[in-house]
Amino acid sequence: MEIWINPACSKCRSAVSLLDAEGVEYTVRRYLEDVPTPEEIRAVLDRLGLEPWDITRTQEAEAKELGVKDWAKDAGSRERWITALAGHPKLIQRPIITAQDGSAVVARTDEAVRDAMGR
């Protein structure tokens, strides 16, 4: 199990605290420092069953500068979104937990963290 976190994020700290309280073994990836490649982002999206626009933090200043809210959300635009996430990792929704069964969840709630632990 791996969790992508931004230590400054309260949702990330909460998820890590819950994993620790439950005694779960996991690896932390500080994705702002250890930036995921486009290939890793594609793999996580496949595991999540989501598209890149589904995990993009559109309210971030960088998102507004890029104008992502106006970008098309279709197959032809998918790579543009992935490239933006790899180039601006702050735009990636957090935390993301990759579960043992090959799936992943955006773990913004305790319920989502527990769901990942059960997989």
N, CA, C and O atoms as a Tinker XYZ file with bonds, in Angstrom:
   476  protein
     1  N      0.857000   -1.169000    0.000000    73     2
     2  CA     0.000000    0.000000    0.000000    64     1     3
     3  C      0.900000    1.227000    0.000000    63     2     4     5
     4  O      1.884000    1.310000    0.735000    81     3
     5  N      0.523000    2.180000   -0.856000    73     3     6
     6  CA     1.259000    3.438000   -0.924000    64     5     7
     7  C      0.254000    4.579000   -0.822000    63     6     8     9
     8  O     -0.868000    4.479000   -1.319000    81     7
     9  N      0.668000    5.660000   -0.172000    73     7    10
    10  CA    -0.186000    6.833000   -0.062000    64     9    11
    11  C      0.586000    8.038000   -0.576000    63    10    12    13
    12  O      1.694000    8.331000   -0.129000    81    11
    13  N     -0.034000    8.727000   -1.530000    73    11    14
    14  CA     0.531000    9.965000   -2.059000    64    13    15
    15  C      0.013000   11.095000   -1.197000    63    14    16    17
    16  O     -1.196000   11.287000   -1.069000    81    15
    17  N      0.943000   11.852000   -0.598000    73    15    18
    18  CA     0.532000   12.922000    0.312000    64    17    19
    19  C      1.273000   14.225000    0.065000    63    18    20    21
    20  O      2.350000   14.266000   -0.531000    81    19
    21  N      0.645000   15.282000    0.552000    73    19    22
    22  CA     1.260000   16.580000    0.737000    64    21    23
    23  C      1.191000   16.774000    2.259000    63    22    24    25
    24  O      0.097000   16.910000    2.805000    81    23
    25  N      2.335000   16.788000    2.952000    73    23    26
    26  CA     2.312000   16.889000    4.417000    64    25    27
    27  C      1.591000   18.124000    4.948000    63    26    28    29
    28  O      1.162000   18.137000    6.101000    81    27
    29  N      1.453000   19.155000    4.130000    73    27    30
    30  CA     0.759000   20.374000    4.567000    64    29    31
    31  C     -0.758000   20.221000    4.525000    63    30    32    33
    32  O     -1.479000   21.094000    5.007000    81    31
    33  N     -1.246000   19.126000    3.957000    73    31    34
    34  CA    -2.679000   18.897000    3.777000    64    33    35
    35  C     -3.282000   18.178000    4.989000    63    34    36    37
    36  O     -2.797000   17.123000    5.397000    81    35
    37  N     -4.332000   18.751000    5.552000    73    35    38
    38  CA    -4.961000   18.142000    6.733000    64    37    39
    39  C     -5.597000   16.791000    6.397000    63    38    40    41
    40  O     -5.576000   15.885000    7.231000    81    39
    41  N     -6.158000   16.637000    5.199000    73    39    42
    42  CA    -6.756000   15.348000    4.798000    64    41    43
    43  C     -5.680000   14.264000    4.715000    63    42    44    45
    44  O     -5.918000   13.111000    5.078000    81    43
    45  N     -4.500000   14.645000    4.236000    73    43    46
    46  CA    -3.387000   13.694000    4.153000    64    45    47
    47  C     -2.920000   13.287000    5.549000    63    46    48    49
    48  O     -2.696000   12.107000    5.819000    81    47
    49  N     -2.778000   14.254000    6.415000    73    47    50
    50  CA    -2.340000   13.960000    7.785000    64    49    51
    51  C     -3.363000   13.073000    8.483000    63    50    52    53
    52  O     -2.993000   12.157000    9.217000    81    51
    53  N     -4.631000   13.336000    8.263000    73    51    54
    54  CA    -5.689000   12.526000    8.857000    64    53    55
    55  C     -5.631000   11.083000    8.342000    63    54    56    57
    56  O     -5.770000   10.138000    9.119000    81    55
    57  N     -5.426000   10.918000    7.040000    73    55    58
    58  CA    -5.348000    9.573000    6.457000    64    57    59
    59  C     -4.158000    8.808000    7.021000    63    58    60    61
    60  O     -4.284000    7.632000    7.364000    81    59
    61  N     -3.004000    9.463000    7.122000    73    59    62
    62  CA    -1.808000    8.818000    7.672000    64    61    63
    63  C     -2.038000    8.444000    9.135000    63    62    64    65
    64  O     -1.643000    7.362000    9.567000    81    63
    65  N     -2.668000    9.321000    9.889000    73    63    66
    66  CA    -2.956000    9.032000   11.302000    64    65    67
    67  C     -3.851000    7.804000   11.438000    63    66    68    69
    68  O     -3.628000    6.965000   12.311000    81    67
    69  N     -4.854000    7.698000   10.583000    73    67    70
    70  CA    -5.753000    6.552000   10.629000    64    69    71
    71  C     -5.017000    5.270000   10.255000    63    70    72    73
    72  O     -5.202000    4.240000   10.903000    81    71
    73  N     -4.182000    5.323000    9.216000    73    71    74
    74  CA    -3.392000    4.143000    8.836000    64    73    75
    75  C     -2.488000    3.722000   10.001000    63    74    76    77
    76  O     -2.373000    2.536000   10.312000    81    75
    77  N     -1.854000    4.702000   10.635000    73    75    78
    78  CA    -0.981000    4.402000   11.784000    64    77    79
    79  C     -1.777000    3.796000   12.934000    63    78    80    81
    80  O     -1.346000    2.816000   13.541000    81    79
    81  N     -2.936000    4.376000   13.235000    73    79    82
    82  CA    -3.771000    3.888000   14.341000    64    81    83
    83  C     -4.216000    2.448000   14.101000    63    82    84    85
    84  O     -4.373000    1.677000   15.047000    81    83
    85  N     -4.419000    2.089000   12.839000    73    83    86
    86  CA    -4.851000    0.731000   12.497000    64    85    87
    87  C     -3.685000   -0.220000   12.297000    63    86    88    89
    88  O     -3.895000   -1.401000   12.022000    81    87
    89  N     -2.455000    0.275000   12.430000    73    87    90
    90  CA    -1.276000   -0.575000   12.291000    64    89    91
    91  C     -1.022000   -1.079000   10.880000    63    90    92    93
    92  O     -0.431000   -2.143000   10.695000    81    91
    93  N     -1.461000   -0.329000    9.896000    73    91    94
    94  CA    -1.308000   -0.721000    8.497000    64    93    95
    95  C      0.108000   -0.400000    8.017000    63    94    96    97
    96  O      0.657000    0.658000    8.323000    81    95
    97  N      0.687000   -1.335000    7.259000    73    95    98
    98  CA     1.991000   -1.085000    6.644000    64    97    99
    99  C      1.758000   -0.360000    5.327000    63    98   100   101
   100  O      0.927000   -0.772000    4.517000    81    99
   101  N      2.497000    0.719000    5.122000    73    99   102
   102  CA     2.340000    1.506000    3.899000    64   101   103
   103  C      3.619000    2.275000    3.632000    63   102   104   105
   104  O      4.485000    2.402000    4.498000    81   103
   105  N      3.715000    2.780000    2.424000    73   103   106
   106  CA     4.828000    3.626000    2.001000    64   105   107
   107  C      4.262000    5.006000    1.713000    63   106   108   109
   108  O      3.204000    5.136000    1.096000    81   107
   109  N      4.965000    6.028000    2.158000    73   107   110
   110  CA     4.554000    7.405000    1.907000    64   109   111
   111  C      5.302000    7.928000    0.688000    63   110   112   113
   112  O      6.517000    7.773000    0.564000    81   111
   113  N      4.549000    8.546000   -0.200000    73   111   114
   114  CA     5.160000    9.248000   -1.327000    64   113   115
   115  C      4.748000   10.708000   -1.226000    63   114   116   117
   116  O      3.572000   11.048000   -1.357000    81   115
   117  N      5.724000   11.552000   -0.994000    73   115   118
   118  CA     5.485000   12.996000   -0.968000    64   117   119
   119  C      5.545000   13.453000   -2.422000    63   118   120   121
   120  O      6.606000   13.801000   -2.940000    81   119
   121  N      4.393000   13.444000   -3.058000    73   119   122
   122  CA     4.347000   13.592000   -4.499000    64   121   123
   123  C      4.727000   14.983000   -5.013000    63   122   124   125
   124  O      4.938000   15.154000   -6.214000    81   123
   125  N      4.817000   15.973000   -4.128000    73   123   126
   126  CA     5.298000   17.280000   -4.571000    64   125   127
   127  C      6.816000   17.275000   -4.711000    63   126   128   129
   128  O      7.379000   18.053000   -5.482000    81   127
   129  N      7.474000   16.391000   -3.959000    73   127   130
   130  CA     8.931000   16.249000   -4.029000    64   129   131
   131  C      9.322000   15.125000   -4.993000    63   130   132   133
   132  O     10.253000   15.272000   -5.784000    81   131
   133  N      8.617000   14.024000   -4.921000    73   131   134
   134  CA     8.841000   12.854000   -5.769000    64   133   135
   135  C      7.704000   12.837000   -6.788000    63   134   136   137
   136  O      6.759000   12.058000   -6.670000    81   135
   137  N      7.813000   13.701000   -7.779000    73   135   138
   138  CA     6.724000   13.962000   -8.726000    64   137   139
   139  C      6.454000   12.739000   -9.603000    63   138   140   141
   140  O      7.375000   12.187000  -10.206000    81   139
   141  N      5.197000   12.320000   -9.672000    73   139   142
   142  CA     4.851000   11.183000  -10.522000    64   141   143
   143  C      5.059000   11.506000  -12.004000    63   142   144   145
   144  O      4.805000   12.622000  -12.458000    81   143
   145  N      5.516000   10.522000  -12.723000    73   143   146
   146  CA     5.678000   10.665000  -14.167000    64   145   147
   147  C      4.305000   10.553000  -14.832000    63   146   148   149
   148  O      3.349000   10.095000  -14.205000    81   147
   149  N      4.203000   10.963000  -16.086000    73   147   150
   150  CA     2.942000   10.757000  -16.789000    64   149   151
   151  C      2.519000    9.280000  -16.782000    63   150   152   153
   152  O      1.331000    8.982000  -16.663000    81   151
   153  N      3.468000    8.367000  -16.907000    73   151   154
   154  CA     3.150000    6.939000  -16.879000    64   153   155
   155  C      2.574000    6.526000  -15.527000    63   154   156   157
   156  O      1.618000    5.753000  -15.470000    81   155
   157  N      3.149000    7.036000  -14.443000    73   155   158
   158  CA     2.632000    6.717000  -13.108000    64   157   159
   159  C      1.237000    7.306000  -12.909000    63   158   160   161
   160  O      0.379000    6.678000  -12.289000    81   159
   161  N      1.012000    8.499000  -13.428000    73   159   162
   162  CA    -0.313000    9.108000  -13.317000    64   161   163
   163  C     -1.327000    8.280000  -14.090000    63   162   164   165
   164  O     -2.430000    8.036000  -13.600000    81   163
   165  N     -0.965000    7.843000  -15.298000    73   163   166
   166  CA    -1.875000    6.992000  -16.079000    64   165   167
   167  C     -2.198000    5.713000  -15.308000    63   166   168   169
   168  O     -3.350000    5.281000  -15.271000    81   167
   169  N     -1.177000    5.108000  -14.692000    73   167   170
   170  CA    -1.379000    3.862000  -13.943000    64   169   171
   171  C     -2.316000    4.081000  -12.761000    63   170   172   173
   172  O     -3.195000    3.257000  -12.509000    81   171
   173  N     -2.138000    5.184000  -12.033000    73   171   174
   174  CA    -3.006000    5.479000  -10.890000    64   173   175
   175  C     -4.425000    5.763000  -11.368000    63   174   176   177
   176  O     -5.387000    5.329000  -10.735000    81   175
   177  N     -4.566000    6.478000  -12.468000    73   175   178
   178  CA    -5.901000    6.735000  -13.009000    64   177   179
   179  C     -6.597000    5.432000  -13.368000    63   178   180   181
   180  O     -7.787000    5.267000  -13.103000    81   179
   181  N     -5.857000    4.501000  -13.974000    73   179   182
   182  CA    -6.431000    3.189000  -14.294000    64   181   183
   183  C     -6.889000    2.482000  -13.025000    63   182   184   185
   184  O     -7.967000    1.889000  -12.990000    81   183
   185  N     -6.057000    2.548000  -11.975000    73   183   186
   186  CA    -6.396000    1.898000  -10.709000    64   185   187
   187  C     -7.602000    2.560000  -10.048000    63   186   188   189
   188  O     -8.423000    1.894000   -9.418000    81   187
   189  N     -7.695000    3.880000  -10.202000    73   187   190
   190  CA    -8.825000    4.617000   -9.631000    64   189   191
   191  C    -10.096000    4.435000  -10.448000    63   190   192   193
   192  O    -11.204000    4.544000   -9.922000    81   191
   193  N     -9.927000    4.154000  -11.743000    73   191   194
   194  CA   -11.082000    4.109000  -12.629000    64   193   195
   195  C    -11.603000    5.504000  -12.929000    63   194   196   197
   196  O    -12.797000    5.696000  -13.159000    81   195
   197  N    -10.687000    6.491000  -12.924000    73   195   198
   198  CA   -11.055000    7.893000  -13.134000    64   197   199
   199  C    -10.271000    8.484000  -14.300000    63   198   200   201
   200  O     -9.335000    7.875000  -14.820000    81   199
   201  N    -10.672000    9.663000  -14.687000    73   199   202
   202  CA    -9.982000   10.428000  -15.712000    64   201   203
   203  C     -9.162000   11.521000  -15.022000    63   202   204   205
   204  O     -9.429000   11.851000  -13.866000    81   203
   205  N     -8.164000   12.089000  -15.715000    73   203   206
   206  CA    -7.305000   13.088000  -15.052000    64   205   207
   207  C     -8.063000   14.309000  -14.538000    63   206   208   209
   208  O     -7.698000   14.874000  -13.507000    81   207
   209  N     -9.106000   14.717000  -15.243000    73   207   210
   210  CA    -9.875000   15.874000  -14.776000    64   209   211
   211  C    -10.642000   15.560000  -13.499000    63   210   212   213
   212  O    -11.041000   16.475000  -12.779000    81   211
   213  N    -10.853000   14.278000  -13.207000    73   211   214
   214  CA   -11.543000   13.884000  -11.979000    64   213   215
   215  C    -10.662000   14.061000  -10.745000    63   214   216   217
   216  O    -11.173000   14.177000   -9.631000    81   215
   217  N     -9.339000   14.083000  -10.937000    73   215   218
   218  CA    -8.431000   14.214000   -9.794000    64   217   219
   219  C     -7.640000   15.522000   -9.846000    63   218   220   221
   220  O     -6.599000   15.647000   -9.201000    81   219
   221  N     -8.130000   16.487000  -10.609000    73   219   222
   222  CA    -7.450000   17.769000  -10.730000    64   221   223
   223  C     -8.067000   18.778000   -9.767000    63   222   224   225
   224  O     -9.284000   18.957000   -9.718000    81   223
   225  N     -7.205000   19.424000   -9.014000    73   223   226
   226  CA    -7.630000   20.462000   -8.068000    64   225   227
   227  C     -7.764000   21.772000   -8.851000    63   226   228   229
   228  O     -6.798000   22.519000   -9.002000    81   227
   229  N     -8.951000   22.030000   -9.334000    73   227   230
   230  CA    -9.175000   23.153000  -10.243000    64   229   231
   231  C     -9.177000   24.518000   -9.556000    63   230   232   233
   232  O     -9.143000   25.546000  -10.231000    81   231
   233  N     -9.217000   24.538000   -8.236000    73   231   234
   234  CA    -9.228000   25.815000   -7.515000    64   233   235
   235  C     -7.829000   26.312000   -7.169000    63   234   236   237
   236  O     -7.672000   27.430000   -6.679000    81   235
   237  N     -6.813000   25.490000   -7.421000    73   235   238
   238  CA    -5.434000   25.917000   -7.150000    64   237   239
   239  C     -5.066000   27.081000   -8.078000    63   238   240   241
   240  O     -5.566000   27.172000   -9.199000    81   239
   241  N     -4.196000   27.961000   -7.603000    73   239   242
   242  CA    -3.758000   29.106000   -8.406000    64   241   243
   243  C     -3.166000   28.642000   -9.742000    63   242   244   245
   244  O     -3.426000   29.244000  -10.784000    81   243
   245  N     -2.372000   27.572000   -9.703000    73   243   246
   246  CA    -1.768000   27.062000  -10.941000    64   245   247
   247  C     -2.834000   26.609000  -11.934000    63   246   248   249
   248  O     -2.681000   26.812000  -13.138000    81   247
   249  N     -3.897000   26.006000  -11.450000    73   247   250
   250  CA    -4.986000   25.565000  -12.332000    64   249   251
   251  C     -5.650000   26.763000  -12.982000    63   250   252   253
   252  O     -5.996000   26.727000  -14.163000    81   251
   253  N     -5.825000   27.808000  -12.219000    73   251   254
   254  CA    -6.440000   29.013000  -12.769000    64   253   255
   255  C     -5.525000   29.660000  -13.804000    63   254   256   257
   256  O     -5.993000   30.141000  -14.836000    81   255
   257  N     -4.212000   29.673000  -13.526000    73   255   258
   258  CA    -3.252000   30.226000  -14.484000    64   257   259
   259  C     -3.269000   29.438000  -15.787000    63   258   260   261
   260  O     -3.177000   30.018000  -16.868000    81   259
   261  N     -3.386000   28.117000  -15.685000    73   259   262
   262  CA    -3.410000   27.262000  -16.873000    64   261   263
   263  C     -4.760000   27.300000  -17.586000    63   262   264   265
   264  O     -4.861000   26.969000  -18.768000    81   263
   265  N     -5.787000   27.704000  -16.856000    73   263   266
   266  CA    -7.130000   27.747000  -17.436000    64   265   267
   267  C     -7.761000   26.378000  -17.600000    63   266   268   269
   268  O     -8.544000   26.171000  -18.527000    81   267
   269  N     -7.437000   25.429000  -16.712000    73   267   270
   270  CA    -7.912000   24.047000  -16.877000    64   269   271
   271  C     -9.434000   23.916000  -16.858000    63   270   272   273
   272  O     -9.980000   22.989000  -17.456000    81   271
   273  N    -10.109000   24.815000  -16.191000    73   271   274
   274  CA   -11.578000   24.733000  -16.156000    64   273   275
   275  C    -12.181000   24.810000  -17.555000    63   274   276   277
   276  O    -13.287000   24.322000  -17.790000    81   275
   277  N    -11.452000   25.422000  -18.475000    73   275   278
   278  CA   -11.947000   25.582000  -19.841000    64   277   279
   279  C    -11.483000   24.469000  -20.783000    63   278   280   281
   280  O    -11.873000   24.443000  -21.951000    81   279
   281  N    -10.661000   23.560000  -20.286000    73   279   282
   282  CA   -10.155000   22.490000  -21.141000    64   281   283
   283  C    -11.237000   21.449000  -21.390000    63   282   284   285
   284  O    -12.078000   21.184000  -20.531000    81   283
   285  N    -11.198000   20.869000  -22.574000    73   283   286
   286  CA   -12.132000   19.789000  -22.914000    64   285   287
   287  C    -11.865000   18.586000  -22.013000    63   286   288   289
   288  O    -10.730000   18.323000  -21.617000    81   287
   289  N    -12.921000   17.876000  -21.706000    73   287   290
   290  CA   -12.828000   16.653000  -20.892000    64   289   291
   291  C    -13.257000   15.495000  -21.778000    63   290   292   293
   292  O    -14.369000   14.977000  -21.673000    81   291
   293  N    -12.335000   15.105000  -22.657000    73   291   294
   294  CA   -12.630000   14.013000  -23.579000    64   293   295
   295  C    -11.345000   13.243000  -23.864000    63   294   296   297
   296  O    -10.258000   13.660000  -23.462000    81   295
   297  N    -11.478000   12.132000  -24.550000    73   295   298
   298  CA   -10.333000   11.257000  -24.816000    64   297   299
   299  C     -9.201000   11.993000  -25.521000    63   298   300   301
   300  O     -8.028000   11.734000  -25.250000    81   299
   301  N     -9.540000   12.900000  -26.415000    73   299   302
   302  CA    -8.527000   13.642000  -27.147000    64   301   303
   303  C     -7.747000   14.618000  -26.289000    63   302   304   305
   304  O     -6.651000   15.033000  -26.666000    81   303
   305  N     -8.290000   14.989000  -25.147000    73   303   306
   306  CA    -7.634000   15.943000  -24.247000    64   305   307
   307  C     -6.967000   15.273000  -23.052000    63   306   308   309
   308  O     -6.315000   15.941000  -22.249000    81   307
   309  N     -7.124000   13.975000  -22.932000    73   307   310
   310  CA    -6.620000   13.248000  -21.761000    64   309   311
   311  C     -5.121000   13.488000  -21.521000    63   310   312   313
   312  O     -4.706000   13.751000  -20.392000    81   311
   313  N     -4.323000   13.399000  -22.574000    73   311   314
   314  CA    -2.879000   13.565000  -22.406000    64   313   315
   315  C     -2.507000   14.984000  -21.976000    63   314   316   317
   316  O     -1.544000   15.174000  -21.233000    81   315
   317  N     -3.252000   15.959000  -22.431000    73   315   318
   318  CA    -3.002000   17.335000  -22.007000    64   317   319
   319  C     -3.163000   17.451000  -20.493000    63   318   320   321
   320  O     -2.345000   18.073000  -19.816000    81   319
   321  N     -4.224000   16.848000  -19.978000    73   319   322
   322  CA    -4.475000   16.866000  -18.535000    64   321   323
   323  C     -3.367000   16.133000  -17.779000    63   322   324   325
   324  O     -2.872000   16.625000  -16.765000    81   323
   325  N     -2.983000   14.961000  -18.273000    73   323   326
   326  CA    -1.936000   14.163000  -17.608000    64   325   327
   327  C     -0.620000   14.935000  -17.595000    63   326   328   329
   328  O      0.076000   14.958000  -16.580000    81   327
   329  N     -0.278000   15.561000  -18.708000    73   327   330
   330  CA     0.939000   16.366000  -18.787000    64   329   331
   331  C      0.891000   17.510000  -17.776000    63   330   332   333
   332  O      1.895000   17.816000  -17.133000    81   331
   333  N     -0.270000   18.136000  -17.636000    73   331   334
   334  CA    -0.420000   19.227000  -16.661000    64   333   335
   335  C     -0.233000   18.720000  -15.236000    63   334   336   337
   336  O      0.415000   19.380000  -14.424000    81   335
   337  N     -0.797000   17.551000  -14.924000    73   335   338
   338  CA    -0.646000   16.997000  -13.568000    64   337   339
   339  C      0.807000   16.657000  -13.276000    63   338   340   341
   340  O      1.289000   16.894000  -12.168000    81   339
   341  N      1.507000   16.103000  -14.259000    73   339   342
   342  CA     2.925000   15.764000  -14.065000    64   341   343
   343  C      3.780000   17.026000  -13.951000    63   342   344   345
   344  O      4.759000   17.052000  -13.205000    81   343
   345  N      3.414000   18.056000  -14.681000    73   343   346
   346  CA     4.170000   19.304000  -14.646000    64   345   347
   347  C      3.827000   20.201000  -13.481000    63   346   348   349
   348  O      4.609000   21.073000  -13.103000    81   347
   349  N      2.658000   19.985000  -12.915000    73   347   350
   350  CA     2.166000   20.806000  -11.795000    64   349   351
   351  C      1.527000   19.868000  -10.762000    63   350   352   353
   352  O      0.304000   19.843000  -10.624000    81   351
   353  N      2.349000   19.099000  -10.037000    73   351   354
   354  CA     1.799000   18.077000   -9.135000    64   353   355
   355  C      0.888000   18.619000   -8.037000    63   354   356   357
   356  O      0.105000   17.868000   -7.456000    81   355
   357  N      0.981000   19.896000   -7.753000    73   355   358
   358  CA     0.089000   20.480000   -6.747000    64   357   359
   359  C     -1.374000   20.352000   -7.171000    63   358   360   361
   360  O     -2.278000   20.445000   -6.340000    81   359
   361  N     -1.601000   20.137000   -8.470000    73   359   362
   362  CA    -2.963000   20.016000   -8.985000    64   361   363
   363  C     -3.569000   18.639000   -8.730000    63   362   364   365
   364  O     -4.771000   18.453000   -8.917000    81   363
   365  N     -2.756000   17.673000   -8.307000    73   363   366
   366  CA    -3.255000   16.313000   -8.078000    64   365   367
   367  C     -4.032000   16.264000   -6.763000    63   366   368   369
   368  O     -3.532000   16.673000   -5.715000    81   367
   369  N     -5.255000   15.759000   -6.839000    73   367   370
   370  CA    -6.081000   15.588000   -5.640000    64   369   371
   371  C     -5.362000   14.654000   -4.671000    63   370   372   373
   372  O     -4.641000   13.750000   -5.091000    81   371
   373  N     -5.556000   14.870000   -3.407000    73   371   374
   374  CA    -4.845000   14.108000   -2.393000    64   373   375
   375  C     -5.732000   13.817000   -1.205000    63   374   376   377
   376  O     -6.747000   14.484000   -1.005000    81   375
   377  N     -5.360000   12.833000   -0.418000    73   375   378
   378  CA    -4.349000   11.805000   -0.669000    64   377   379
   379  C     -4.905000   10.713000   -1.589000    63   378   380   381
   380  O     -6.115000   10.514000   -1.688000    81   379
   381  N     -4.001000   10.027000   -2.243000    73   379   382
   382  CA    -4.369000    8.873000   -3.058000    64   381   383
   383  C     -3.688000    7.653000   -2.449000    63   382   384   385
   384  O     -2.480000    7.649000   -2.211000    81   383
   385  N     -4.487000    6.625000   -2.203000    73   383   386
   386  CA    -3.956000    5.368000   -1.663000    64   385   387
   387  C     -4.078000    4.298000   -2.735000    63   386   388   389
   388  O     -5.155000    4.079000   -3.291000    81   387
   389  N     -2.962000    3.636000   -3.018000    73   387   390
   390  CA    -2.990000    2.480000   -3.908000    64   389   391
   391  C     -3.072000    1.245000   -3.011000    63   390   392   393
   392  O     -2.196000    1.001000   -2.181000    81   391
   393  N     -4.129000    0.485000   -3.194000    73   391   394
   394  CA    -4.420000   -0.655000   -2.319000    64   393   395
   395  C     -3.723000   -1.919000   -2.800000    63   394   396   397
   396  O     -3.240000   -1.993000   -3.930000    81   395
   397  N     -3.682000   -2.904000   -1.922000    73   395   398
   398  CA    -2.999000   -4.171000   -2.202000    64   397   399
   399  C     -3.634000   -4.942000   -3.349000    63   398   400   401
   400  O     -2.948000   -5.711000   -4.023000    81   399
   401  N     -4.923000   -4.755000   -3.586000    73   399   402
   402  CA    -5.603000   -5.534000   -4.627000    64   401   403
   403  C     -5.454000   -4.933000   -6.024000    63   402   404   405
   404  O     -6.062000   -5.421000   -6.976000    81   403
   405  N     -4.640000   -3.868000   -6.151000    73   403   406
   406  CA    -4.426000   -3.256000   -7.450000    64   405   407
   407  C     -5.317000   -2.068000   -7.723000    63   406   408   409
   408  O     -5.165000   -1.404000   -8.748000    81   407
   409  N     -6.250000   -1.786000   -6.821000    73   407   410
   410  CA    -7.127000   -0.629000   -6.985000    64   409   411
   411  C     -6.494000    0.579000   -6.282000    63   410   412   413
   412  O     -5.403000    0.490000   -5.719000    81   411
   413  N     -7.195000    1.685000   -6.332000    73   411   414
   414  CA    -6.754000    2.892000   -5.633000    64   413   415
   415  C     -7.987000    3.694000   -5.251000    63   414   416   417
   416  O     -9.062000    3.517000   -5.825000    81   415
   417  N     -7.816000    4.581000   -4.268000    73   415   418
   418  CA    -8.896000    5.468000   -3.849000    64   417   419
   419  C     -8.332000    6.854000   -3.569000    63   418   420   421
   420  O     -7.185000    7.007000   -3.148000    81   419
   421  N     -9.168000    7.862000   -3.815000    73   419   422
   422  CA    -8.861000    9.205000   -3.341000    64   421   423
   423  C     -9.402000    9.222000   -1.915000    63   422   424   425
   424  O    -10.613000    9.207000   -1.697000    81   423
   425  N     -8.494000    9.253000   -0.956000    73   423   426
   426  CA    -8.832000    8.988000    0.451000    64   425   427
   427  C     -9.052000   10.260000    1.251000    63   426   428   429
   428  O     -8.332000   10.526000    2.213000    81   427
   429  N    -10.038000   11.038000    0.859000    73   427   430
   430  CA   -10.313000   12.303000    1.534000    64   429   431
   431  C    -11.198000   12.146000    2.767000    63   430   432   433
   432  O    -11.407000   13.107000    3.507000    81   431
   433  N    -11.717000   10.943000    2.991000    73   431   434
   434  CA   -12.540000   10.694000    4.183000    64   433   435
   435  C    -12.012000    9.459000    4.901000    63   434   436   437
   436  O    -11.300000    8.643000    4.316000    81   435
   437  N    -12.369000    9.334000    6.174000    73   435   438
   438  CA   -11.989000    8.140000    6.932000    64   437   439
   439  C    -12.582000    6.892000    6.289000    63   438   440   441
   440  O    -11.952000    5.835000    6.281000    81   439
   441  N    -13.801000    7.014000    5.748000    73   439   442
   442  CA   -14.439000    5.874000    5.114000    64   441   443
   443  C    -13.644000    5.394000    3.908000    63   442   444   445
   444  O    -13.502000    4.190000    3.695000    81   443
   445  N    -13.127000    6.329000    3.120000    73   443   446
   446  CA   -12.322000    5.965000    1.941000    64   445   447
   447  C    -11.013000    5.306000    2.359000    63   446   448   449
   448  O    -10.559000    4.368000    1.704000    81   447
   449  N    -10.402000    5.781000    3.436000    73   447   450
   450  CA    -9.158000    5.184000    3.945000    64   449   451
   451  C     -9.459000    3.748000    4.400000    63   450   452   453
   452  O     -8.718000    2.822000    4.070000    81   451
   453  N    -10.533000    3.570000    5.146000    73   451   454
   454  CA   -10.896000    2.226000    5.618000    64   453   455
   455  C    -11.216000    1.298000    4.439000    63   454   456   457
   456  O    -10.886000    0.113000    4.470000    81   455
   457  N    -11.854000    1.839000    3.415000    73   455   458
   458  CA   -12.143000    1.066000    2.209000    64   457   459
   459  C    -10.844000    0.564000    1.591000    63   458   460   461
   460  O    -10.746000   -0.604000    1.215000    81   459
   461  N     -9.850000    1.437000    1.483000    73   459   462
   462  CA    -8.552000    1.038000    0.918000    64   461   463
   463  C     -7.875000   -0.020000    1.782000    63   462   464   465
   464  O     -7.246000   -0.943000    1.264000    81   463
   465  N     -8.005000    0.119000    3.107000    73   463   466
   466  CA    -7.390000   -0.858000    4.010000    64   465   467
   467  C     -8.025000   -2.246000    3.833000    63   466   468   469
   468  O     -7.360000   -3.264000    4.026000    81   467
   469  N     -9.296000   -2.281000    3.470000    73   467   470
   470  CA   -10.004000   -3.539000    3.327000    64   469   471
   471  C     -9.802000   -4.224000    2.009000    63   470   472   473
   472  O    -10.292000   -5.336000    1.812000    81   471
   473  N     -9.096000   -3.597000    1.099000    73   471   474
   474  CA    -8.904000   -4.160000   -0.233000    64   473   475
   475  C     -7.678000   -5.037000   -0.307000    63   474   476
   476  O     -7.377000   -5.588000   -1.366000    81   475
